[in-house]
Amino acid sequence: MPRLSRWYIRASLLFLGLGFTLGALILFHKGAALHPALWQLLPAHIEFLLLGWTLQLAMGVAFWILPRFLEGPARGNEAAAWLAFGLLNGGVLLVGVSWTLGLPALIPWLGRVAEAGAAMAFAVHAWPRIRPFGMSSTHG
């Protein structure tokens, strides 16, 4: 498994742990009221699980499993995939933490911009690796 895939998957597992922990706190609070402020963890819980875990796991597996090139760098533009990794993690943290702490609306907006940039950077990386079945890398 490529090193970048390992980074994506490890980071996704960290977000899985964080998201489940936040969700467990919220669920426990529903049964035995701890503190009303625990409901402010819900947006971070959702962000960490949907984008931090699910999307990041999918991107890590996609980086690993998409067809490799026969000529040139085997996995294509890895710099774009690394950029996507950094932007996605930064964006998820910005959005999740800013909603929880009640920071100004600019902060989660910047996080969403970073997440959108991650999607674009990963698309730049992955697009040339997606080919019709049976088409080799020497045909286009």
Secondary structure as the mmCIF struct_conf table of DSSP 4:
data_model
#
loop_
_struct_conf.conf_type_id
_struct_conf.id
_struct_conf.beg_label_comp_id
_struct_conf.beg_label_asym_id
_struct_conf.beg_label_seq_id
_struct_conf.end_label_comp_id
_struct_conf.end_label_asym_id
_struct_conf.end_label_seq_id
HELX_RH_AL_P HELX_RH_AL_P1 ARG A 3 GLY A 31
BEND BEND1 ALA A 32 ALA A 32
HELX_RH_3T_P HELX_RH_3T_P1 PRO A 36 LEU A 41
HELX_RH_AL_P HELX_RH_AL_P2 LEU A 42 GLU A 47
HELX_RH_PI_P HELX_RH_PI_P1 PHE A 48 LEU A 55
HELX_RH_AL_P HELX_RH_AL_P3 GLN A 56 ILE A 65
BEND BEND2 LEU A 66 LEU A 66
HELX_LH_PP_P HELX_LH_PP_P1 PRO A 67 PHE A 69
BEND BEND3 LEU A 70 PRO A 73
TURN_TY1_P TURN_TY1_P1 ALA A 74 ARG A 75
BEND BEND4 GLY A 76 GLY A 76
HELX_RH_AL_P HELX_RH_AL_P4 GLU A 78 LEU A 101
TURN_TY1_P TURN_TY1_P2 GLY A 102 GLY A 102
TURN_TY1_P TURN_TY1_P3 ALA A 105 ALA A 105
HELX_RH_AL_P HELX_RH_AL_P5 LEU A 106 ALA A 126
HELX_RH_3T_P HELX_RH_3T_P2 TRP A 127 ARG A 129
TURN_TY1_P TURN_TY1_P4 PHE A 133 GLY A 134
HELX_RH_3T_P HELX_RH_3T_P3 SER A 137 HIS A 139
#
